[in-house]
């Protein structure tokens, strides 16, 4: 589903960027810009982050190499 209409970012993109422990909407803004323009998607981003945190067994910092959901880039 499209979360940020300003930047055409979907829920999967946002959750893939923020798969680590406690993050905030401001962290999402810094990573991809979602929530930084009109702000209409901020409540949805907060809900996505809360859901992701509830599912996370081991909190990991944003961008950490130990993130179990991090997709390795092709070499």
PADO-658713 format. One line per 10 residues: number of its first residue (from 1); for each residue x, y, z of N, C-alpha, C. Coordinates in Angstrom, 2 decimals. Each point is the difference from the previous one (the first is absolute). Example, Ala and Ser with C-alpha at 12.3 -4.5 7.8 and 13.67 -1.06 7.14 Angstrom:
BEGIN
1) 13.19:-5.69:7.80:-0.89:1.19:0.00:0.90:1.20:0.00; -0.35:1.05:-0.72:0.82:1.19:0.06:-0.77:1.09:0.73
***
This chain:
BEGIN
1) 0.84:-1.17:0.00:-0.84:1.17:0.00:0.88:1.23:0.00; -0.44:1.04:-0.69:0.74:1.25:-0.01:-0.20:0.69:1.34; 1.10:0.34:0.63:-0.04:0.68:1.30:0.24:1.49:-0.20; 1.07:0.33:-0.69:0.35:1.40:-0.24:-0.34:0.34:-1.44; -1.07:0.75:-0.18:-0.42:0.39:-1.34:0.92:1.07:-0.58; 0.59:0.82:0.84:0.90:1.05:-0.50:1.19:-0.60:-0.74; 0.54:-1.10:0.53:1.18:-0.62:-0.58:-0.29:-1.35:-0.63; -1.27:-0.41:-0.01:-0.42:-1.29:-0.56:0.77:-1.17:0.60; 0.06:-0.03:1.34:0.68:-1.08:0.71:-1.05:-0.90:0.65; 0.24:-1.31:-0.12:-0.96:-0.94:0.56:0.45:-0.52:1.36
11) -0.87:-0.77:0.63:0.28:-0.52:1.33:1.21:-0.92:0.01; 0.18:-0.77:-1.03:1.13:-0.93:-0.04:1.33:0.75:-0.03; 0.06:1.04:-0.79:1.22:0.80:-0.07:0.33:0.58:1.37; -0.98:0.51:0.68:0.23:0.62:1.31:0.40:-1.05:1.03; -0.67:-1.13:0.04:0.36:-1.02:0.99:1.35:-0.62:-0.30; 0.39:-0.10:-1.27:1.32:-0.52:-0.33:1.10:0.95:0.46; -0.26:1.29:-0.07:0.97:0.98:0.46:0.12:0.02:1.52; -1.09:-0.31:0.68:-0.05:0.14:1.45:-0.34:-1.32:0.68; 0.75:-1.02:-0.31:-0.28:-1.31:0.57:0.64:-0.19:1.36; 0.72:1.00:0.47:0.73:-0.12:1.25:-0.76:0.61:1.16
21) 0.26:-0.54:1.18:-0.55:0.45:1.27:-0.71:1.33:0.03; 0.16:0.75:1.07:-0.74:1.24:0.19:0.45:1.10:-0.95; -0.85:0.32:-0.95:0.25:1.12:-0.91:-1.20:0.92:0.06; 0.16:1.20:-0.48:-1.06:1.00:0.04:-0.37:0.42:-1.42; -1.08:0.75:-0.11:-0.39:0.55:-1.29:1.11:0.90:-0.53; 0.66:0.72:0.89:1.11:0.87:-0.43:1.14:-0.82:-0.60; 0.22:-1.22:0.51:1.01:-0.88:-0.61:-0.41:-0.37:-1.42; -1.29:-0.25:-0.21:-0.51:-0.33:-1.33:0.18:1.19:-0.93; -0.31:1.20:0.49:0.19:1.21:-0.82:1.45:0.11:-0.42; 0.92:-0.24:0.93:1.43:0.09:-0.30:0.43:-1.05:-1.01
31) -0.59:-1.20:0.06:0.40:-1.09:-0.87:-0.56:0.12:-1.41; -1.28:0.35:-0.12:-0.63:-0.03:-1.33:-0.88:1.20:-0.31; -0.23:0.87:0.96:-0.80:1.19:-0.23:-1.48:-0.15:0.30; -0.50:-1.22:0.11:-1.42:-0.21:0.28:-0.37:0.67:1.31; -1.08:0.77:0.00:-0.45:0.70:1.19:0.60:1.38:0.16; 0.88:0.38:-0.91:0.69:1.27:0.14:-0.59:1.16:-0.78; -0.97:-0.30:-0.84:-0.60:1.10:-0.78:-1.31:0.42:0.62; -1.11:-0.55:-0.42:-1.31:0.46:0.51:-0.31:-0.57:1.39; 0.60:-1.14:0.34:-0.21:-0.61:1.31:-1.23:-0.87:0.10; -0.76:-0.13:-1.07:-1.22:-0.80:0.04:0.24:-1.48:0.25
41) 1.19:-0.49:-0.31:0.28:-1.42:0.18:0.65:-0.31:1.35; 0.30:0.98:0.79:0.68:-0.23:1.28:-0.73:-0.98:0.91; -1.34:0.09:0.14:-0.69:-0.98:0.84:0.13:-1.44:-0.53; -0.02:-0.15:-1.31:0.16:-1.33:-0.59:1.42:-0.51:0.21; 0.98:0.86:-0.14:1.39:-0.38:0.25:0.17:-0.42:1.46; -0.59:0.75:0.92:0.07:-0.36:1.42:-0.60:-1.38:0.23; -1.12:-0.30:-0.65:-0.64:-1.31:0.15:0.89:-1.10:-0.58; 0.62:0.25:-1.14:0.91:-0.98:-0.59:1.18:-0.27:0.92; 0.56:1.06:0.57:1.14:-0.17:0.92:-0.41:-0.76:1.25; -1.16:0.30:0.55:-0.48:-0.69:1.19:-0.21:-1.48:-0.29
51) -0.57:-0.30:-1.16:-0.21:-1.39:-0.39:1.33:-0.72:-0.17; 0.94:0.66:-0.64:1.32:-0.60:-0.23:0.72:-0.23:1.31; -0.08:0.95:0.92:0.65:-0.16:1.30:-0.63:-1.15:0.78; -1.31:-0.14:-0.09:-0.68:-1.09:0.70:0.43:-1.36:-0.54; 0.32:-0.06:-1.29:0.42:-1.26:-0.62:1.47:-0.31:0.22; 0.78:1.02:0.31:1.44:-0.17:0.14:0.34:-0.67:1.32; 0.68:-1.12:-0.09:0.40:-0.72:1.21:1.25:0.62:0.61; 0.91:0.47:-0.83:1.25:0.56:0.46:0.18:1.39:-0.59; -0.14:1.04:0.83:0.19:1.35:-0.51:1.41:0.21:-0.55; 0.09:0.59:-1.17:1.26:0.29:-0.66:-0.07:1.44:-0.48
61) 1.12:0.69:0.03:0.00:1.41:-0.43:-0.19:0.13:-1.50; -0.58:1.10:-0.42:-0.30:0.31:-1.39:1.26:-0.10:-0.85; -0.07:-0.78:-1.08:1.11:-0.15:-0.92:1.06:-0.98:0.44; -0.25:-0.74:1.05:0.98:-0.94:0.53:0.17:-1.21:-0.90; 1.22:-0.47:-0.12:0.28:-1.18:-0.80:-0.57:-1.26:0.64; -0.34:0.06:1.29:-0.56:-1.18:0.67:-1.51:-0.09:-0.14; -0.59:0.89:-0.76:-1.45:-0.03:-0.23:-0.36:-1.28:-0.74; -0.80:-0.89:0.60:-0.33:-1.28:-0.63:-0.88:0.15:-1.24; -0.61:1.16:-0.18:-0.88:0.21:-1.14:0.65:0.80:-1.11; 1.25:0.35:0.20:0.72:0.81:-0.99:0.29:-0.85:-1.23
71) -0.27:0.56:-1.15:0.24:-0.70:-1.25:1.39:0.37:-0.49; 0.80:-1.04:-0.24:1.37:0.24:-0.48:-0.05:0.52:-1.43; 0.82:0.97:-0.28:0.04:0.54:-1.36:0.84:-0.90:-0.89; -0.36:-0.03:-1.27:0.73:-0.82:-0.97:1.37:0.64:-0.26; 1.00:-0.84:-0.09:1.36:0.50:-0.23:0.29:0.17:-1.45
***
